[in-house]
């Protein structure tokens, strides 16, 4: 149900307490992506959650949006690598137990 909710620029800015100018910067940096690349941006629930996460990092780490974009990219990469590591360990365990 929440995945189908849509947010306008004003709604998403109010939700995370940023200005429309900051939102433009955030979108330009690739932190979040509007559903459609037109002048009246609409965002989904996933974009809102990502922006909330980015905003928390910005406040806690006192970084500019460009630093947040880099931090999020690195955090996502670490998460993917951790998942891959778990999967590879399971495969290795299966291999060792079948030999």
URUR-V552098 format. One record per helix or strand of 2 or more residues. SS is the DSSP state (H for helix, E for strand). FROM is the first residue (numbers start at 0). TO is the last residue. If there is no record, write none. Layout:
{{SS FROM TO} {SS FROM TO}}
This chain:
{{H 1 3} {E 5 7} {H 8 15} {H 19 27} {E 41 43} {H 44 60} {H 64 97}}
